[in-house]
Amino acid sequence: MAYGVVCHASFIVGVGAMIVMMFFGMSRSLGRLDAPWSVAANLALLLQFPLAHSALLGRRGARLLARAAPRRIGQDLATTTYAIIASIQVALLFLGWSPSGIIWWQAQGFALTTLCTLYLVSWLLLLKAIRDAGFAQQIGLLGWWAVYQNVPPCYAPMPQRGLFRFYRQPIYVAFAMTLWTVPTWTPDQLEVAIVLTLYCVTGPLLKERRFSRRFGEQFRAYQRRVPYWLPLYRTRMPTAEPDDV
């Protein structure tokens, strides 16, 4: 039960910080470093999320997640541990950021209403994509709830319903949309948007390697049938090698 409390509390803090700080274009946060230290610290905060997030999806990362809890339940708690780590990473990034103090543009009037609507829609699409992928698994509920009930985790099947019918990475697409629909633009927001969008485009390749190993021909047929990132074209990202880094 303690794992569940930590998991969902950290998730709420991390996602809440991300929503609020990006709404203000990363112009408000708790970091107070001045240049040049702020530049180095912000870059470190920005890179730690995609690097660790991707590494933990590999085979070595899976072994580390299994060791992060007592041996008897470590494997079953892997999804919960992963969600806790990801939430802490997000909280560190968005709460620890040191703003530059420069604001390029703030939407007003009709532009503000439009962007606020698009920002809300982006987050709702992200929520929809998470639900389609298996809500309990994505938010870390699956692991700790199975351990609490003393039953094996029942993992979600390969996602193909909902938004996954149209493109293979709706979670990453929706997250990228949240980065570019904010009503306040600063150099800080641009840096965050560029780096995390690059991650949203390239990072899922590791996830697809894992899916290819786990689901075999079922996933490879899905790859051939459904576009990688956008439903507007059928071009497929190059298939990754079988072994993770």
N, C-alpha and C positions, 0 to 999 in steps of 0.2 A: 504493500500500500504506500510506503514511503517513496518508492520509486515513482509511483503514479503521481503523487503530490509534487515531487520535484520536477517531473517531466512536464506536467501541464502548467505549473506555475512558471517555469522557465519559458515555455512556449508562448504563454500569454504576454510575458514581459518582452521577449524578443520580437514577436510579431507586432505588438503594440508600439514598441519603440520604432520599428521600421516604418510603420504606417505614418506615425506622427512626424518623425524626423524628415522623411522624404517629402511629406506634404509641404514642409517649410524649406525644401530644397537643401537640406543638410545645413541650414544656416543656424539651427539651434541644436545644441547637444551639450554634454557634460564635459567634454574635453577642453582643456584650457592651455594647451601648449602653443607657443609662438613659433613662427618660422625661424630657422629651417627645420626645427625638431618636429613641428606639426606635420610637415610634409612627409617625413620619414615614418612617423607614427601612424598617420592616416593610411599610407601605402601598405604598411604592415598589417593594419586592421583589415584593409580591403582585400589583401591577397590571402590572409589566413582562412577566410571562409571558403572560397572555391577550392583551394588546394587541399585542405583537410577534408572538406565535404566529399570531394571526388575520391581521395585516397581511401577513405573509409568504405567506399563501395566495392573496392577490390578484394581479392582473396586475403591479402595481408591485413587489410582493414577489418575484414570480417573476423579474423582471428583475434585482433586487438579488442574488438567489441565484445567478443565472447569472454575475454579475460578481465573485462572491466567490472564484472560482477562475480559473486561467489560461484565457484566451479559448477555446482549442482544446477544453478539457474542461469548461468551466464549466457548460454546460447539462446535460451528462450527469451531472455531480456534484451537481445541484441537490437531489436527495433526501437525499444524504449530508450536504451543507451544512446543509440544513434540520434534520436529526436532530442534528447537532453543536450548532447554535444552541439548539435546544429543550432539549437535555440540559444545556448550560451554564446556561440560564435556570433550569431546575429545580434544579440544584445550588446556584446563587446564592440562590434562594428558601429552600430548606430548610436549607442550611448557614449562610447569612448571617443567618437570623432571630434577633432578640434576644428571648428569652423574657420574659414578664411576671413569672414566678415564682409566679403564682397557679394553683393546681390545684383545680378544682371537685369532681371526682369521679374515682376510680380503681376500676375493676371488680375484684372479688375473687370467689373461689369459682366458683360456677356461671356467674355473669355474665361473669367473665373468660374462662372456657372458651368460652362462647357467642360472645362478641364476637371472640375470637381466631379462632374457626372462621369467622365471617362475614367477618372481615378477610381471611383466607386465601382464602376462596371468591371474594371481590370481586377480588382480584388474579389469581386463576386465570381468572375470567371476562374480565378485561381482557386477559390473555395469549391466551385463546381468540379474543376479538374482533380482536386485532391479527393473529393468524394467519389468521383468516377474511378480513381486509382485504388480505392480502398481506404476509407477514412480512418478506421482504427489503426491500420498499419502505418499510414502516413504521419499521424500525430503522436505515435508512440503508445497508444492505448493497448494495442494488440498484445505486446509482450508482458507488461506488468499485470494485465487482467487475466491472462492465461496462467501466470505463476500464482496469482492470488486464488484462482479457482482450482489450482493444481491439475491443469490439463495442458496438453501440448498446444502451442499456438496454431491457429488455423489461418494460414496465409491466404491472401486474396489471389484469385486466379489472374492470369495474364490480362491486363486491362485492354479491353477492346470496345467497351460500350461508352455511351455518352460522347464526350469530346474526342475520345480516343478513336472513334470511328472515322474522324476526318483528318487527324494528324497525330503522329506518335508521341509528341512531347507537349501536350497542352499545358502541363504545369509550368514548364520553362517558358513557353510562349506568354502565358498570362503574367508570370513574374516579370518578364521583360517589359510587358505593357505597363506595369505599375511604375517602372523606372522612368518612362518617357511621358507620362500623363500628369505629372505634378504641376501645380500652378505657380511654383516659384523656381526660378532657375539661377543657379550660382555655379562657379567653377567646381565647387565641391560636388554638386549634384551631377554635373556633366562627367566628372571623373568616375563617380560611383556607377552611373548609367552605362558608360562605355565598358568598363571592366566587367561588370556583372552581366551585361548583355553578351559579351564575348564568351563568358562562362556558360550562359544559357544556350548558346549555339553549339559550343564544342563539348561542354561537360557531359551531356547525356550519352556521348559515345561510350564512356565507361559503363554507364547503366545498361546500354544496349548489349555490350559484351556479356554482362552478367545474365541478361534476359536470354541471350542466344544460348548460353550454356545451360540455363535452367529449363527453358521451354523448347529448345531444339528447333525442329522444322516448323512447328507451330508459329514461333516468333519470326523465323526467316520468311515464311509465307506472308505474315503480317507486314514485314518490312517491304516486301515487293508490292504489296497491295496498297499500303497507306503511306503518304508522304511524311517526311521526317519532321518538318517544323511548321510549315504553312500549308493550308488546304488548297492554295491557289495553284500549285504546280505539283508534278509528280516526281521531280528530281530527288533521288535518294542520296543521303550522305554516304561516303565510302564506308564499307564494312570494316570494322576494327578486327585486329588479330585476336585469336582466342584467349590469350593470356593477358591478365591485367598487369600493370606496372606495380 
